[in-house]
Amino acid sequence: MTANLHEKFNAGMTAFLGQDYGTCIENLSEVLREDSAHRLALVSRGAAFLRTGQIRTALTDFDRALEVDAGYYRAYHLRGLAREIEGDDEGALQDFTKAIELAPEYGAAYHSRATLLTKMGQLDQATEDIQMVTQLTQQNIESFADENNVWRSNHMQVETIMETE
């Protein structure tokens, strides 16, 4: 990726984070004119289209991202969200399930599927997904705490060494 393309991509992502979806779409469209297979630009622009209510256009970007990388679980999740908005609950359910199959620890897809299953009246399955979200959240908290403790432990060792010298 050229420096200019990288700058356009970063500008698009910054605009997305600032909820300036029009600018985001403009910048990511420029990236895609130069690199039509840039999966992250496709998914991010699709998400911006989704935020602006352009569901059909968002679906096109998510489909293109999946043509580039059929294993891109986030594209399945986002396409599922778009399908649900369109009223295609079965299609959304398939996409959420595929995202989970591809990335079993991707909690956002479990949450989206639980919400959809609740809406569809499938409460037992929704409860299982919510339990999985809770479990994944707990694992993430424990992992963060362990990493923080390792850092703190190493930091304390450095302080001890510095004090004895």
Beta strands, then each sheet from edge to edge (+ up, - down):
end
